[in-house]
Each structure stands twice: as C-alpha cells, then as structure tokens.
Amino acid sequence: MAWGTRIGMDGRLNGAAARPGQMHLATRCGRSTFPAGTGGVKMAALALWGAMAVCTGGCSRCGTGGTGPPSVLLISVDTLRPDHLSAYGYNRRTSPNIDRLASDGILFLNAISTTSWTLPAHVSMLTSLYPDVHGVIRGRERLSENAILCSEYLKEAGYRTYGVVSGPFLNNRYGYNQGFDVYDDMTVSFQSKKQASRGSTSPYVHRRAVEILDGHANTGPFFLFLHYWDPHYDYAPPSPYDDMYDPEYSGDFEGEDLARNERLRPDMNRRDLDHLIALYDGEIAYTDEHIGKILTRLREQGLYDRMLIILTSDHGEEFFEHGNFGHRKSLFGETLRVPLIVKLPRGQLAGRRVSSTAGIIDILPTILDVAHLTPRGGIHGRSLLGVPAEPREETSYYADLFGSMKCAQSGPWKLIKNRGPGYLLYHLPRDPGEKHDLQGEAPQELARARAELSRWLEETSIERRHFRTRKIEHDRATEEMLESLGYGD
C-alpha cells in the first residue's frame, strides 16, 4: 500500500570490486537471494519489482503530482548524536539547516542504530538486515551478493543511482557499490594518516553531489546517497567553527590525534572535556552548512518539494557517560541513538514528531513504500509511514557489537548482553541515561527480555546462512590509516 493512503483522519501515521579511491560503475550479481529450493534468483526478482514500479509510476499516490515516482536523497552523517542537534533540543544552535529539514518533515525522537560503528551500521541501513544476518560485523567481511541494497531495488525500478561517500568503512571493497551507476569513494583514498583523521571531506562531497544534480537535469527519478564523515574524530573543524562554541578556552587540549592521547580518559579535566565537545559541535555545524547548500540547490532546481529526503546517522559518540570515549565500545544510548528525519514529497506531515521507537533498519522499507515497491521477504525493518506518532504496541529492535555484545529494545525496556555472561536491564522512560541496572529489581522482565533475545538469535542464525560474506584483506597503508583512527584489531 502506498504511503499516501496511510495517513489517518486525525493526522496520525497509520499505516568484482574496483580499486579504492576510484569512482565505480557498479555491477550486480544474479545469485539467489532466497532460500535454496525456491527457484528465485536475484535479478529475476528485481526485474519483477521494477515492472511493478513502472505499472504504478504514473499513479496519483506517488507523491509527485502524478508525474512519476519521487527522487530520493539519503543523507548519512557519521557519528552524529541527536541530542547535539537543535531540532532535538540542544542548547547550541549547531544545525539550522537540519532543523529546517526537520520542520519540513517527520522527526523521529527515539531512533536507534543496529550497532555502534560505521561499517555494519551502513550495511544495515542500505539492506534492512541486522548485523546478525548480513554478517558484516568485524571489519574484514564483504557483503554477500545475495543481499539486496536500496540502490539495487531502485535501479531496477528505473532510477539512476548515485553514491558519494567519505570515510574508510564506506569503501567499495565492502560491497556497497552493488546497484549504483556511480559510487564515488574518492575521499576514502586518503593521501596520509593525517588526512584520514583531520582532513575535511564535506567540500568534496558537496562538489560531487552538485555535479550529479546539475548533470541529472530532468532525466527521470534518481537516488542519491551522501555520506558525511567530518563529525567523526578527530575534531578539527576549520575556522570559524573551531572556536564557535568555546571562544574563551585558554587551555592546550586539542581535538587531534585522539586515538593516542593519554590525557583523554574518564577523569580528565572537565574544562578540557567541555572544549572537546565544543570542537565536536563545531564539526556538526560545519557539516550542517554543507548539507544546507545541497538542500538549497535542490530548492533552486525545483526538486526539493517533490523529493523524499531522509537524514540520519550510523551511530553516536560517547563522552565518558559510561566510562568510554568515542564509539565501537558499547551499546549504550549515547552511541546507539541516532537522528532520523523523513521529509515526504509535497510537504506531507511536515512538522510531525514521532516518539515511537524507530531505527535505521526501517529506512529501506520506507523508501520502497514511497516509491511503490514491495520487498519480497528478507528484510527486517518496516515502513516508518505505518508507525503511530505515540507508542502503542512497540516493535522490538536489536543491536550487535562484534558478535559478542547484544542488545534488545522493546517498548520501555532495554536489555544489553555484555561480553561473557553479564546482562544489564534498563527502563528507558524512567532512566534515559541508562544509569540504573534493574535486573535485580525486575527479575520477571529480565527473564522475558532474555528469552526474547535468545529467540531472536536462534532465528537469525538460520537466516544468516543465506548471506555468506567473503573475507577481505587490507593492505598495509589501509591498516595504518585505520589504526590512526583507533580501528586497529
């Protein structure tokens, strides 16, 4: 059912890899994406979905005034905490352009990722598969060609597909380029370790995005995936963003080389930590400026109102709330929660705020819903256009970290399975900061949550067999660059 029919009367929501550092003309594989014995093959299924899209493309429900399916822009801002955005109530005005997008769309107040680091999160975002199924969880796996990316669905439906990405874990070697006409990961091939952590990539992403938009003209619907890396540490925003939020600081703590800074620890000087956070906020504001330029270009081209635009992140960032800095260390809210904004074509539901839980796992189903494409199994998310504004019967969401730490969140309860036998249980409405472990006070709820997680893991172990990954090897330059970012094994 199309998104246009899911709005209730009360206004609620009812319803072969190229070398790194090159642009890539993507190819697709014809292997089966279904269990053995079904007889279905990937390309045949995608061709069917494409035919369905052609049949419905002229429908008045498509959100573009009956002229065809809407173009789609998906923006992922790496390492972006929602509580550091003005739209989510932050006291610093870090994100005026993202705020405006939020006012034009639906703001999801409680959105979460599937992990706390870049690689598996983006695979989940683009496939609607949890890490326990897609199998890209440790940094040395290439996505199974049996998994269908958002780009593949849309390309087979007649869309032109483009990706402009930054950051080492968006490299095409991990399999992201499936289904993209152009997958530009030029910024991934940094010339030095210093550039990997300190270089600004937003200007390049902007230039390439503008080239794509200007060259596309009126050639039909397109899908554009943009990934911004700059909020990821190190925090070294250019002027004037470097002292925008802490101009009075007179100390000597810098936001560079953080992976090796021995002064960066839980008991560090609070004033230095505040300055570090101000630099992080500067990176957010710098990235927001470039996002604003893209949105302005879309308005100038007359595309903005007719498009589906989704903005999110892969994970957040820890500032010692639970004793850690950065990410990829835990599954607490400061790294698992992400912003999520969905701007529908023609201003549908502009200004809506949704408190029901949502996730990056829901992005692909939402795009397919708006584009009038129907997934045929094999995905875990749901269209966000069927999510009520206020929580009713909550859907469960799951997360993984390196296969050894798990999380299950259902309604108000969140269960974390630590490495080894330990568990943590939190009631999020009463304890949003996840400071009070309730497993000793709520044994029945603990038993229920543990049983649910066990069932989930058993089910996904069966699904995982259909998405076998391939191991990849990094060259020495890549290893050194990842180590400089704190990603060494």
C-alpha positions as CSV (number, residue, x, y, z in Angstrom):
1,M,0.0,0.0,0.0
2,A,1.4,3.4,-0.9
3,W,2.2,6.0,1.7
4,G,-0.4,8.4,0.6
5,T,-3.2,6.1,1.9
6,R,-1.7,5.6,5.4
7,I,-2.5,8.9,6.9
8,G,-5.4,8.8,9.3
9,M,-8.1,11.4,9.6
10,D,-6.6,12.6,12.8
11,G,-3.3,13.2,11.1
12,R,-1.5,10.3,12.8
13,L,0.6,7.9,11.0
14,N,-1.3,4.7,10.4
15,G,-0.5,3.0,8.3
16,A,34.2,-7.5,-8.9
17,A,35.5,-4.7,-6.7
18,A,37.4,-1.8,-8.2
19,R,40.4,-0.3,-6.6
20,P,39.8,2.0,-3.6
21,G,39.8,5.7,-4.3
22,Q,38.1,5.5,-7.7
23,M,34.6,6.2,-8.9
24,H,32.9,2.9,-9.8
25,L,30.4,1.9,-12.4
26,A,28.6,-0.7,-10.2
27,T,27.6,-4.2,-11.3
28,R,25.1,-6.6,-9.9
29,C,25.1,-10.3,-9.3
30,G,22.5,-12.8,-10.4
31,R,22.7,-15.1,-7.4
32,S,19.7,-16.2,-5.5
33,T,18.6,-14.1,-2.5
34,F,16.0,-16.7,-1.4
35,P,16.5,-20.0,0.5
36,A,17.5,-23.0,-1.5
37,G,14.7,-24.6,-3.4
38,T,12.6,-21.5,-4.0
39,G,13.9,-21.2,-7.6
40,G,14.0,-17.4,-7.4
41,V,17.1,-15.5,-8.5
42,K,18.0,-12.0,-7.5
43,M,17.9,-10.4,-10.9
44,A,14.6,-12.0,-11.8
45,A,13.0,-10.8,-8.5
46,L,14.4,-7.3,-9.1
47,A,13.1,-7.2,-12.6
48,L,9.7,-8.1,-11.3
49,W,9.8,-5.3,-8.7
50,G,10.9,-2.9,-11.5
51,A,8.0,-3.9,-13.6
52,M,5.7,-3.3,-10.7
53,A,7.1,0.2,-10.3
54,V,6.6,1.0,-13.9
55,C,3.0,-0.1,-13.6
56,T,2.4,2.3,-10.6
57,G,4.7,5.1,-11.5
58,G,2.0,7.3,-13.0
59,C,-0.3,6.8,-10.1
60,S,-1.5,10.0,-8.3
61,R,-0.4,8.5,-5.0
62,C,3.3,8.7,-5.9
63,G,3.8,12.0,-4.1
64,T,5.0,13.9,-7.2
65,G,1.7,15.2,-8.5
66,G,1.1,12.1,-10.7
67,T,4.2,12.6,-12.8
68,G,6.1,9.6,-11.7
69,P,7.9,8.2,-8.6
70,P,9.8,10.7,-6.5
71,S,13.5,11.0,-6.5
72,V,15.2,10.1,-3.2
73,L,18.1,11.7,-1.2
74,L,19.5,9.7,1.7
75,I,21.9,11.6,3.9
76,S,24.0,9.8,6.5
77,V,26.2,12.0,8.8
78,D,28.8,9.9,10.5
79,T,29.0,9.9,14.3
80,L,26.1,12.3,14.8
81,R,24.4,12.4,18.2
82,P,20.7,13.6,18.0
83,D,21.0,15.4,21.3
84,H,23.6,17.7,19.8
85,L,21.1,19.0,17.2
86,S,19.0,22.0,17.8
87,A,15.9,20.1,16.4
88,Y,16.3,17.6,19.3
89,G,16.5,20.4,21.9
90,Y,20.3,21.0,22.1
91,N,21.1,24.4,23.7
92,R,23.7,25.2,21.0
93,R,22.5,26.2,17.5
94,T,24.6,23.6,15.7
95,S,22.2,22.6,12.9
96,P,20.0,25.3,11.4
97,N,19.8,23.6,8.0
98,I,19.0,20.2,9.5
99,D,16.4,21.9,11.8
100,R,14.7,23.4,8.7
101,L,14.6,19.9,7.1
102,A,13.0,18.6,10.3
103,S,10.4,21.3,10.3
104,D,9.5,20.3,6.7
105,G,9.3,16.6,7.6
106,I,8.8,14.0,10.3
107,L,11.2,14.0,13.2
108,F,11.6,10.6,14.9
109,L,12.6,11.3,18.5
110,N,13.7,7.8,19.5
111,A,15.6,6.3,16.6
112,I,18.4,3.8,17.1
113,S,21.1,2.1,15.1
114,T,21.9,-1.6,14.8
115,T,25.4,-1.2,16.2
116,S,27.8,1.5,17.4
117,W,30.2,1.7,14.5
118,T,30.2,2.7,10.8
119,L,30.6,-0.4,8.7
120,P,27.8,-2.8,9.9
121,A,25.5,0.2,10.6
122,H,25.6,1.4,7.0
123,V,25.2,-2.2,5.6
124,S,22.0,-2.4,7.8
125,M,20.9,1.0,6.6
126,L,21.1,0.1,3.0
127,T,19.8,-3.5,3.2
128,S,17.4,-3.5,6.1
129,L,19.2,-6.5,7.6
130,Y,20.5,-6.7,11.1
131,P,24.3,-7.4,11.5
132,D,23.5,-10.9,12.9
133,V,22.1,-11.7,9.4
134,H,24.2,-9.7,7.0
135,G,27.4,-10.8,8.7
136,V,29.5,-7.7,8.2
137,I,30.4,-7.2,11.8
138,R,34.1,-7.2,12.4
139,G,35.6,-5.1,9.6
140,R,37.1,-7.8,7.4
141,E,34.0,-9.0,5.6
142,R,32.5,-8.1,2.2
143,L,28.7,-8.0,2.0
144,S,27.1,-11.1,0.5
145,E,25.9,-10.5,-3.1
146,N,22.7,-12.2,-2.1
147,A,21.8,-9.2,-0.1
148,I,19.8,-6.6,-2.0
149,L,20.8,-2.9,-1.4
150,C,18.4,0.0,-1.7
151,S,20.3,1.1,-4.8
152,E,19.5,-2.2,-6.5
153,Y,15.8,-2.0,-5.8
154,L,15.6,1.5,-7.2
155,K,17.9,0.9,-10.2
156,E,15.8,-2.0,-11.3
157,A,12.7,0.3,-11.0
158,G,14.2,2.8,-13.4
159,Y,16.1,5.1,-11.1
160,R,19.5,6.5,-11.8
161,T,21.6,5.7,-8.7
162,Y,24.5,7.7,-7.3
163,G,26.6,7.4,-4.1
164,V,29.1,10.0,-2.8
165,V,30.8,8.8,0.4
166,S,33.6,9.5,2.7
167,G,35.3,7.6,5.5
168,P,37.3,4.4,5.2
169,F,34.4,2.0,6.1
170,L,32.3,3.2,3.1
171,N,35.0,1.8,0.7
172,N,33.5,-0.1,-2.2
173,R,35.6,-3.2,-1.2
174,Y,32.9,-3.9,1.4
175,G,30.3,-4.4,-1.3
176,Y,28.4,-1.1,-1.0
177,N,28.7,-0.3,-4.7
178,Q,26.1,-3.0,-5.8
179,G,23.4,-1.3,-7.7
180,F,25.0,2.1,-8.1
181,D,25.5,3.6,-11.5
182,V,28.2,5.7,-9.9
183,Y,29.7,5.0,-6.5
184,D,32.3,7.7,-5.7
185,D,34.5,6.8,-2.7
186,M,37.4,9.1,-3.8
187,T,37.7,10.6,-0.3
188,V,38.4,7.1,1.1
189,S,41.8,7.0,-0.5
190,F,43.4,9.5,1.8
191,Q,47.0,10.5,1.0
192,S,48.2,10.2,4.6
193,K,47.1,9.1,8.0
194,K,46.8,12.8,9.0
195,Q,44.2,13.4,6.3
196,A,42.3,10.4,7.4
197,S,41.6,11.8,10.8
198,R,41.9,15.6,10.3
199,G,41.0,16.2,6.7
200,S,37.6,17.8,5.8
201,T,35.6,15.8,3.3
202,S,32.3,17.8,3.2
203,P,33.5,20.2,0.5
204,Y,34.3,17.3,-1.8
205,V,31.0,15.5,-1.1
206,H,29.3,18.8,-1.8
207,R,31.0,19.4,-5.2
208,R,30.4,15.9,-6.4
209,A,26.7,16.0,-5.3
210,V,26.2,19.3,-7.2
211,E,27.8,17.9,-10.3
212,I,25.4,14.9,-10.1
213,L,22.4,17.1,-9.5
214,D,23.3,19.6,-12.3
215,G,24.1,16.8,-14.7
216,H,21.0,14.8,-13.9
217,A,18.6,17.6,-15.0
218,N,15.2,16.1,-15.8
219,T,16.3,12.6,-16.9
220,G,13.9,10.8,-14.5
221,P,13.9,9.8,-10.9
222,F,17.2,9.3,-9.2
223,F,18.6,8.0,-5.9
224,L,21.4,9.9,-4.3
225,F,23.2,8.6,-1.2
226,L,25.5,11.1,0.5
227,H,27.7,10.2,3.5
228,Y,29.4,13.0,5.5
229,W,32.4,12.0,7.6
230,D,33.6,15.2,9.4
231,P,31.9,14.8,12.8
232,H,33.9,11.6,13.3
233,Y,37.0,12.2,15.4
234,D,39.5,13.8,15.2
235,Y,37.7,17.1,15.9
236,A,39.5,19.8,13.9
237,P,36.8,22.0,12.2
238,P,38.1,24.8,10.1
239,S,37.6,28.5,11.1
240,P,35.2,29.9,12.3
241,Y,33.9,26.6,13.6
242,D,37.0,25.8,15.6
243,D,36.1,28.3,18.3
244,M,32.5,29.0,17.6
245,Y,31.2,27.3,20.7
246,D,34.1,27.8,23.1
247,P,35.9,31.1,22.2
248,E,37.1,31.7,25.8
249,Y,39.1,28.4,26.1
250,S,42.7,29.1,27.0
251,G,43.9,25.5,27.6
252,D,46.1,23.3,25.4
253,F,43.9,20.3,24.8
254,E,43.3,19.8,21.1
255,G,40.8,17.6,19.2
256,E,43.5,15.9,17.1
257,D,45.3,12.5,17.4
258,L,42.7,11.5,20.0
259,A,43.2,7.7,19.4
260,R,46.7,8.1,21.0
261,N,46.1,11.0,23.5
262,E,46.8,9.6,27.0
263,R,45.1,12.7,28.6
264,L,41.8,11.5,27.1
265,R,40.4,9.5,30.0
266,P,37.3,9.4,32.3
267,D,39.0,11.5,35.0
268,M,40.3,14.1,32.6
269,N,40.0,17.8,33.3
270,R,36.3,18.8,32.9
271,R,37.2,22.1,31.2
272,D,39.2,20.2,28.6
273,L,36.4,17.8,28.0
274,D,33.9,20.6,27.5
275,H,36.3,22.1,24.9
276,L,36.5,18.8,23.2
277,I,32.7,18.6,23.0
278,A,32.7,22.2,21.6
279,L,35.0,21.1,18.8
280,Y,32.7,18.1,18.1
281,D,29.8,20.6,17.9
282,G,31.9,22.7,15.5
283,E,32.3,19.7,13.2
284,I,28.5,19.2,13.3
285,A,27.9,22.9,12.4
286,Y,30.4,22.7,9.6
287,T,28.7,19.6,8.1
288,D,25.3,21.3,8.5
289,E,26.5,24.2,6.4
290,H,27.3,21.8,3.5
291,I,24.0,19.9,3.9
292,G,22.3,23.3,3.7
293,K,24.0,24.0,0.4
294,I,22.7,20.8,-1.1
295,L,19.2,21.4,0.1
296,T,19.3,25.0,-1.3
297,R,20.5,23.6,-4.6
298,L,17.5,21.2,-4.7
299,R,15.1,24.1,-4.0
300,E,16.7,26.2,-6.8
301,Q,16.2,23.2,-9.2
302,G,12.6,22.8,-8.1
303,L,13.3,19.3,-6.8
304,Y,13.1,19.8,-3.0
305,D,9.3,19.8,-2.6
306,R,8.8,16.7,-4.8
307,M,11.5,14.5,-3.3
308,L,11.8,12.1,-0.4
309,I,14.7,13.2,1.7
310,I,15.9,11.1,4.7
311,L,18.7,12.2,7.1
312,T,20.2,10.0,9.7
313,S,23.4,8.7,11.2
314,D,25.2,5.4,11.7
315,H,25.9,5.9,15.4
316,G,26.5,8.5,18.1
317,E,29.5,9.2,20.3
318,E,30.5,8.7,23.9
319,F,31.9,11.4,26.1
320,F,32.6,9.2,29.2
321,E,28.9,8.8,30.1
322,H,29.7,5.2,30.8
323,G,33.4,5.5,31.1
324,N,34.3,5.3,27.4
325,F,35.2,7.8,24.7
326,G,34.3,7.6,21.0
327,H,32.2,4.6,19.8
328,R,32.5,0.9,19.0
329,K,32.9,0.1,22.7
330,S,29.4,-0.3,24.0
331,L,25.7,-0.4,23.1
332,F,24.6,2.4,25.4
333,G,22.2,5.1,24.2
334,E,24.9,7.7,23.6
335,T,26.3,5.6,20.7
336,L,23.1,3.7,19.7
337,R,20.7,6.6,19.3
338,V,20.7,8.5,16.0
339,P,18.8,11.3,14.5
340,L,16.1,10.4,11.9
341,I,14.2,12.8,9.7
342,V,11.9,11.9,6.9
343,K,10.7,14.6,4.6
344,L,7.9,13.3,2.4
345,P,7.1,14.7,-1.1
346,R,4.7,17.7,-1.2
347,G,5.2,18.5,2.5
348,Q,3.1,15.6,3.8
349,L,3.1,15.5,7.6
350,A,5.5,18.4,7.9
351,G,6.3,19.2,11.5
352,R,5.2,15.8,12.8
353,R,7.1,14.5,15.8
354,V,7.0,10.8,16.5
355,S,8.0,9.3,19.8
356,S,7.5,5.6,18.9
357,T,10.8,3.8,18.5
358,A,12.2,3.6,15.0
359,G,15.6,2.6,13.5
360,I,17.9,2.8,10.6
361,I,16.7,-0.7,9.8
362,D,13.4,1.0,8.7
363,I,15.0,3.3,6.1
364,L,15.0,0.9,3.1
365,P,11.3,-0.2,3.7
366,T,10.3,3.5,3.9
367,I,12.0,4.3,0.7
368,L,10.4,1.3,-1.1
369,D,7.0,2.3,0.3
370,V,7.2,5.9,-1.0
371,A,8.5,4.5,-4.4
372,H,5.7,2.0,-4.6
373,L,8.0,-1.0,-4.5
374,T,7.3,-4.1,-2.4
375,P,10.1,-6.1,-0.8
376,R,9.6,-9.9,-1.1
377,G,10.9,-11.0,2.3
378,G,14.5,-11.0,3.5
379,I,14.3,-7.6,5.3
380,H,13.9,-6.8,9.0
381,G,12.6,-3.2,9.0
382,R,9.2,-1.7,8.5
383,S,8.0,1.4,6.7
384,L,8.0,4.3,9.0
385,L,4.8,5.5,7.4
386,G,3.0,2.8,9.4
387,V,4.4,3.9,12.8
388,P,2.0,5.7,15.2
389,A,3.1,9.1,16.5
390,E,2.7,7.8,20.1
391,P,3.9,4.4,21.3
392,R,1.3,1.7,21.2
393,E,2.4,-1.9,20.7
394,E,6.1,-1.4,20.3
395,T,8.2,-3.3,17.8
396,S,11.4,-4.8,19.1
397,Y,14.8,-3.6,17.9
398,Y,18.2,-5.3,18.1
399,A,21.8,-4.4,18.0
400,D,25.2,-6.1,17.9
401,L,28.8,-5.3,18.5
402,F,31.4,-7.6,17.1
403,G,29.2,-10.6,17.6
404,S,29.9,-10.7,21.3
405,M,27.7,-7.9,22.7
406,K,23.9,-7.8,22.0
407,C,21.1,-5.5,22.7
408,A,17.3,-5.9,22.6
409,Q,15.0,-2.9,23.0
410,S,11.2,-3.4,23.2
411,G,8.9,-0.7,24.5
412,P,10.3,0.9,27.6
413,W,12.8,-1.9,28.3
414,K,16.3,-2.3,27.0
415,L,18.5,-5.4,27.6
416,I,22.2,-5.4,27.0
417,K,24.1,-8.7,26.9
418,N,27.7,-7.9,27.6
419,R,30.7,-10.0,26.6
420,G,30.5,-13.1,28.7
421,P,27.6,-14.0,30.9
422,G,26.6,-10.5,32.1
423,Y,23.4,-8.6,31.4
424,L,22.1,-5.1,32.0
425,L,18.4,-4.1,32.1
426,Y,17.1,-0.5,31.9
427,H,13.7,1.1,31.9
428,L,14.2,3.9,29.4
429,P,11.4,6.3,30.2
430,R,12.5,6.5,33.9
431,D,16.2,6.2,33.2
432,P,17.0,7.6,29.7
433,G,20.7,7.9,30.6
434,E,20.9,4.1,31.4
435,K,22.4,4.6,34.8
436,H,20.4,2.2,36.9
437,D,20.6,-1.5,36.1
438,L,17.2,-3.1,37.2
439,Q,17.9,-6.8,36.6
440,G,17.9,-7.4,40.4
441,E,14.7,-5.5,40.8
442,A,12.7,-6.8,37.8
443,P,13.5,-10.5,37.5
444,Q,10.4,-11.3,35.5
445,E,11.2,-8.6,33.0
446,L,14.7,-9.8,32.8
447,A,13.6,-13.3,32.1
448,R,11.2,-12.1,29.4
449,A,13.8,-10.0,27.7
450,R,16.5,-12.7,27.8
451,A,14.0,-15.2,26.3
452,E,13.1,-12.7,23.5
453,L,16.8,-12.1,22.7
454,S,17.5,-15.9,22.7
455,R,14.7,-16.5,20.2
456,W,15.9,-13.7,18.0
457,L,19.5,-15.0,17.9
458,E,18.2,-18.5,17.1
459,E,16.1,-17.2,14.2
460,T,18.9,-15.0,12.8
461,S,21.4,-17.9,12.9
462,I,19.2,-19.7,10.3
463,E,18.8,-16.6,8.2
464,R,22.5,-15.9,8.2
465,R,23.2,-18.9,6.1
466,H,21.7,-17.2,3.1
467,F,24.0,-14.2,3.3
468,R,27.5,-15.7,3.5
469,T,30.2,-13.0,3.5
470,R,33.7,-13.1,2.0
471,K,36.8,-12.2,3.9
472,I,38.8,-9.3,2.6
473,E,42.4,-8.3,3.4
474,H,43.6,-4.8,4.0
475,D,46.9,-3.6,2.6
476,R,49.4,-2.0,5.0
477,A,48.5,1.6,4.1
478,T,44.9,0.9,5.0
479,E,45.9,-0.9,8.2
480,E,47.9,2.1,9.3
481,M,45.2,4.5,8.4
482,L,42.6,2.5,10.4
483,E,45.0,2.3,13.3
484,S,45.3,6.1,13.3
485,L,41.6,6.3,13.8
486,G,41.5,3.9,16.6
487,Y,40.3,1.0,14.5
488,G,43.2,-1.4,14.9
489,D,42.5,-5.0,15.7
